[in-house]
Amino acid sequence: MKTNHTYSFISLTVILLFCFVLNISLGSVSIPLGAIIESLFGTAENTTWQVIITDFRLPKAITAILVGSGLGISGLLMQTLFRNPLAGPFVLGISSGASLGVALVILGSGLFGGLFATTLISKWSIVIAASLGSFLVLLAVLAVSSKVRDTMAILIIGLMFGSITAAVVSVLSYFSSAEQLQQYIFWGFGSLSNLSWEELLIFFGIYGIGILLSIASIKGLNSLLLGDNYAKSLGLNLKQSRYIIIIATSLIAGTITAFAGPIAFIGLAIPHLTRQIFKTSNHKILLPAVFLFGAIVMLICDSIAQVPSSDYVLPINAITALVGAPVVIWLLVRQRKMMF
């Protein structure tokens, strides 16, 4: 790692810690900074503040870090695999598959009756349905990738899977009530809150496997930047590397969608923002940089989403796009060139 990159990593780490503490300090209940630090160590005298910090704000802040870093890394993997700056973590149809699973649970009662809704709609049922939906799409993509040699063909097929699932969701929506549609729309807004420590542990376990696979793919990712033929000349097993990258992306993006909903913008924009700052295509540097940058941006967006001195929390999807898109436009106009 170069010296100038070391200073950048130190700066990003300090910013991440600041954003983490800032995020925990915001909410409908005002808590002094000293009490927040005491709560983190379990020594707060005010038990109400202790519960608010440890059971609500701390899990939400950790979720923001996992979601932001995970989506950023997934986007980086997809942009490198397809060598397409517009590729994102959900380009393979993973999010669409998860959305279809959730739609079958929430909107399916319009076709299968009220008993279906009352027995199946719960927090865990939505998580399981989203996970199964994304997993089935993953299996389909892996099956197709074993038959197709062209990487761009996999990209197009992933988009087609997304179109098919969107069509099924439209049919389910047509037969659903206004209340069911509202519930499904609210899920589509995305949410970082309401995760318990047990759910967060499961989330982190699957997320961690995806991150480890991403780290194992660094050499292959650097080789793919110069084309398939160059990667083959270096002795890279293209088929195996493609499988690992797709599985890593699917595990990370699918788990995030299952637990936090389909959160847009982060996966597409964070890799570009990181490249503009670090001026490199080396994934040994880009991967940890995207991790830190994604976590920081997600914490900032979540902090903005919390309306000061109010019980209202704005949809995180709206904030990620409204805050992030102008920044990306400004950076690209300023640089006049997209690094890739």
Secondary structure as the mmCIF struct_conf table of DSSP 4:
data_model
#
loop_
_struct_conf.conf_type_id
_struct_conf.id
_struct_conf.beg_label_comp_id
_struct_conf.beg_label_asym_id
_struct_conf.beg_label_seq_id
_struct_conf.end_label_comp_id
_struct_conf.end_label_asym_id
_struct_conf.end_label_seq_id
HELX_RH_AL_P HELX_RH_AL_P1 THR A 3 SER A 25
BEND BEND1 GLY A 27 VAL A 29
HELX_RH_AL_P HELX_RH_AL_P2 LEU A 33 LEU A 40
TURN_TY1_P TURN_TY1_P1 PHE A 41 GLY A 42
BEND BEND2 GLU A 45 GLU A 45
HELX_RH_AL_P HELX_RH_AL_P3 THR A 47 VAL A 51
HELX_RH_PI_P HELX_RH_PI_P1 ILE A 52 ARG A 57
HELX_RH_AL_P HELX_RH_AL_P4 LEU A 58 PHE A 82
TURN_TY1_P TURN_TY1_P2 ARG A 83 ARG A 83
TURN_TY1_P TURN_TY1_P3 PRO A 85 LEU A 86
TURN_TY1_P TURN_TY1_P4 PRO A 89 LEU A 92
BEND BEND3 GLY A 93 GLY A 93
HELX_RH_AL_P HELX_RH_AL_P5 ILE A 94 ILE A 106
TURN_TY1_P TURN_TY1_P5 LEU A 107 GLY A 108
HELX_RH_AL_P HELX_RH_AL_P6 SER A 109 PHE A 112
HELX_RH_AL_P HELX_RH_AL_P7 GLY A 114 LEU A 120
BEND BEND4 SER A 122 SER A 122
HELX_RH_AL_P HELX_RH_AL_P8 LYS A 123 SER A 145
TURN_TY1_P TURN_TY1_P6 SER A 146 LYS A 147
HELX_RH_AL_P HELX_RH_AL_P9 THR A 151 TYR A 174
TURN_TY1_P TURN_TY1_P7 PHE A 175 PHE A 175
BEND BEND5 SER A 176 SER A 176
HELX_RH_AL_P HELX_RH_AL_P10 ALA A 178 PHE A 189
HELX_RH_AL_P HELX_RH_AL_P11 TRP A 197 ALA A 216
TURN_TY1_P TURN_TY1_P8 SER A 217 SER A 217
HELX_RH_AL_P HELX_RH_AL_P12 ILE A 218 LEU A 224
TURN_TY1_P TURN_TY1_P9 LEU A 225 LEU A 226
HELX_RH_AL_P HELX_RH_AL_P13 ASP A 228 SER A 233
TURN_TY1_P TURN_TY1_P10 LEU A 234 GLY A 235
HELX_RH_AL_P HELX_RH_AL_P14 LEU A 238 ALA A 260
BEND BEND6 PHE A 265 PHE A 265
HELX_RH_AL_P HELX_RH_AL_P15 ILE A 266 PHE A 278
HELX_RH_AL_P HELX_RH_AL_P16 HIS A 283 ALA A 305
STRN STRN1 GLN A 306 GLN A 306
TURN_TY1_P TURN_TY1_P11 PRO A 308 SER A 309
BEND BEND7 SER A 310 ASP A 311
STRN STRN2 VAL A 313 VAL A 313
HELX_RH_AL_P HELX_RH_AL_P17 ILE A 316 GLN A 335
BEND BEND8 ARG A 336 LYS A 337
#
